[in-house]
Amino acid sequence: MELDAYKEHVVRHEIGHWYVAKVLGFDVGEIRIYLKKMAQYESHEAHAHINLHPSLNNKEDISEYLVRRVSVLWAGVIFQSVSDKRSVEKILETDGISDHSKLRELCYILRGIRFPTDTKIENELEQINAVYGETWEKAKDIYNSNEAEIERLVKKICSEIKEWNRNYEFNALRLQRWLSEDSSVEA
């Protein structure tokens, strides 16, 4: 795959995590991206730093935290699917495999909180799908409501990544400055 298409998928995925986390009130840090190319093989290491140290005083706090956290996990795939025309399932199997395992586990915990007296296997699929749907829609709504700003940030980061086999780091201050600069241009 050519650099431009590959980096856009990776950038969108990490911006998804970072941006949705920021909107949902998590403390966010840097985005790090390393795109590897060896012969005909491409891979990457990428990370959006999100402070996951919640204050959980009761069951409602736990439930709300899980909804927010799972929405952040879905966001990588949602944002990536804008440019990556593979199915969501394929993206989860490849680029989002660690996200998928985390969100599945967290959704089962949330299911247990939401349906504490109804954990029958016959009801599991419907309950899990309800949790999946709610968290997916939360992340998707954030993308849809902020699409122009997100697209500008994608273009800005993509323009900075110019070659394979090099580390790129975008700290939170720089990312926030880019968001502020872009919004002031529109005003």
C-alpha positions as CSV (number, residue, x, y, z in Angstrom):
1,M,0.0,0.0,0.0
2,E,1.2,3.5,-0.7
3,L,2.3,5.7,2.2
4,D,-0.5,8.3,1.8
5,A,-3.4,5.7,2.0
6,Y,-1.7,3.7,4.8
7,K,-0.9,6.7,7.0
8,E,-4.4,8.2,6.6
9,H,-5.9,4.9,8.0
10,V,-3.5,5.0,11.0
11,V,-3.9,8.7,11.6
12,R,-7.7,8.5,11.5
13,H,-7.7,5.6,13.9
14,E,-5.6,7.4,16.5
15,I,-7.4,10.7,16.1
16,G,-10.6,8.8,16.6
17,H,-9.4,7.6,20.0
18,W,-7.9,10.9,21.0
19,Y,-10.7,13.2,19.8
20,V,-13.6,11.2,21.2
21,A,-11.7,10.8,24.5
22,K,-11.2,14.6,24.6
23,V,-14.8,15.3,23.9
24,L,-16.0,12.8,26.5
25,G,-13.9,14.5,29.2
26,F,-10.8,12.3,29.4
27,D,-7.4,14.0,29.8
28,V,-5.6,13.4,26.5
29,G,-1.9,13.4,25.7
30,E,0.2,12.8,22.6
31,I,-0.5,10.8,19.5
32,R,2.5,8.7,18.4
33,I,2.8,7.0,15.0
34,Y,5.5,4.8,13.6
35,L,4.9,3.4,10.1
36,K,7.1,0.5,9.1
37,K,7.8,-0.6,5.6
38,M,10.0,-3.7,4.8
39,A,9.9,-4.9,1.2
40,Q,6.2,-5.5,0.5
41,Y,5.2,-5.6,4.1
42,E,3.7,-2.6,6.0
43,S,2.8,-2.3,9.6
44,H,2.6,0.3,12.3
45,E,2.8,1.1,16.0
46,A,0.5,3.9,17.0
47,H,-0.9,5.2,20.2
48,A,-3.1,8.0,21.5
49,H,-2.4,8.7,25.1
50,I,-5.5,8.9,27.2
51,N,-5.6,9.2,31.0
52,L,-7.7,6.3,32.1
53,H,-7.7,7.0,35.9
54,P,-11.3,7.4,36.7
55,S,-12.9,8.5,40.0
56,L,-15.5,5.8,40.6
57,N,-17.6,6.4,43.7
58,N,-20.7,4.4,42.8
59,K,-22.3,2.1,40.3
60,E,-23.5,5.0,38.1
61,D,-20.0,6.4,37.9
62,I,-18.7,3.0,36.8
63,S,-21.5,2.6,34.2
64,E,-20.9,6.1,32.8
65,Y,-17.1,5.5,32.7
66,L,-17.6,2.2,30.8
67,V,-19.9,3.9,28.3
68,R,-17.3,6.6,27.7
69,R,-14.4,4.2,27.6
70,V,-16.0,1.8,25.1
71,S,-17.0,4.8,22.9
72,V,-13.4,5.8,22.8
73,L,-12.4,2.3,21.7
74,W,-15.0,2.2,18.9
75,A,-13.9,5.7,17.7
76,G,-10.7,4.3,16.2
77,V,-12.6,2.0,13.8
78,I,-15.4,4.6,13.2
79,F,-12.9,7.3,12.2
80,Q,-10.7,4.9,10.2
81,S,-13.7,3.5,8.2
82,V,-14.1,7.0,6.6
83,S,-11.1,6.3,4.4
84,D,-10.7,2.5,4.8
85,K,-13.4,0.8,2.8
86,R,-12.9,-2.6,4.5
87,S,-15.8,-3.8,6.7
88,V,-15.8,-2.8,10.3
89,E,-15.2,-6.5,11.2
90,K,-12.1,-6.6,9.0
91,I,-10.7,-3.4,10.5
92,L,-11.3,-4.8,14.0
93,E,-9.6,-8.1,13.1
94,T,-6.4,-6.2,11.9
95,D,-5.9,-2.6,13.0
96,G,-8.3,-2.7,15.9
97,I,-7.7,-6.1,17.4
98,S,-6.5,-4.9,20.8
99,D,-9.4,-2.3,20.9
100,H,-11.9,-5.1,20.1
101,S,-10.8,-7.4,22.9
102,K,-10.9,-4.5,25.4
103,L,-14.3,-3.3,24.3
104,R,-15.8,-6.8,24.4
105,E,-14.6,-7.3,27.9
106,L,-15.8,-3.9,29.1
107,C,-19.2,-4.4,27.4
108,Y,-19.7,-7.6,29.3
109,I,-18.9,-5.8,32.6
110,L,-21.4,-3.0,31.6
111,R,-23.9,-5.6,30.7
112,G,-23.5,-7.1,34.2
113,I,-24.1,-3.7,35.8
114,R,-27.1,-2.9,33.6
115,F,-28.7,-6.3,33.9
116,P,-27.6,-7.6,37.3
117,T,-30.5,-10.0,37.7
118,D,-30.8,-11.1,34.1
119,T,-27.6,-12.7,33.0
120,K,-29.2,-15.6,31.2
121,I,-27.4,-16.8,28.1
122,E,-30.6,-16.5,26.1
123,N,-30.6,-12.7,26.7
124,E,-26.9,-12.1,26.3
125,L,-26.8,-11.3,22.6
126,E,-29.7,-8.7,22.8
127,Q,-28.1,-7.1,25.9
128,I,-24.6,-6.9,24.5
129,N,-26.0,-5.5,21.2
130,A,-27.8,-2.8,23.1
131,V,-24.5,-1.8,24.8
132,Y,-22.6,-2.0,21.6
133,G,-25.2,0.1,19.8
134,E,-25.2,2.8,22.5
135,T,-21.5,3.2,22.6
136,W,-21.0,3.0,18.8
137,E,-23.6,5.7,18.3
138,K,-22.0,8.0,20.9
139,A,-18.7,7.8,19.1
140,K,-20.3,8.1,15.7
141,D,-22.4,11.2,16.8
142,I,-19.2,12.9,17.9
143,Y,-17.6,12.3,14.5
144,N,-20.7,13.5,12.7
145,S,-21.0,16.6,14.9
146,N,-17.4,17.6,14.5
147,E,-16.5,16.3,11.0
148,A,-15.0,19.5,9.6
149,E,-12.7,20.0,12.5
150,I,-11.7,16.3,12.5
151,E,-11.0,16.3,8.8
152,R,-8.8,19.4,9.2
153,L,-6.8,17.7,12.0
154,V,-6.4,14.5,9.8
155,K,-5.0,16.6,7.0
156,K,-2.7,18.5,9.3
157,I,-1.2,15.3,10.8
158,C,-1.0,13.5,7.5
159,S,0.9,16.5,6.0
160,E,3.5,16.1,8.7
161,I,4.1,12.4,8.1
162,K,6.3,12.2,5.0
163,E,8.2,8.9,5.2
164,W,8.2,5.3,6.4
165,N,10.4,4.0,9.2
166,R,10.3,7.2,11.3
167,N,8.7,8.0,14.6
168,Y,6.2,10.9,14.7
169,E,4.9,12.4,17.9
170,F,2.2,15.0,18.2
171,N,1.9,16.3,21.7
172,A,-1.4,17.5,23.2
173,L,-0.5,21.1,23.1
174,R,0.4,21.0,19.4
175,L,-2.8,19.1,18.6
176,Q,-4.9,21.5,20.6
177,R,-3.2,24.5,19.0
178,W,-4.0,23.1,15.5
179,L,-7.7,22.7,16.5
180,S,-7.7,26.3,17.9
181,E,-6.0,27.7,14.8
182,D,-8.4,26.0,12.5
183,S,-11.5,27.1,14.3
184,S,-10.2,30.7,14.5
185,V,-9.8,30.7,10.7
186,E,-13.5,29.9,10.2
187,A,-14.8,32.5,12.6
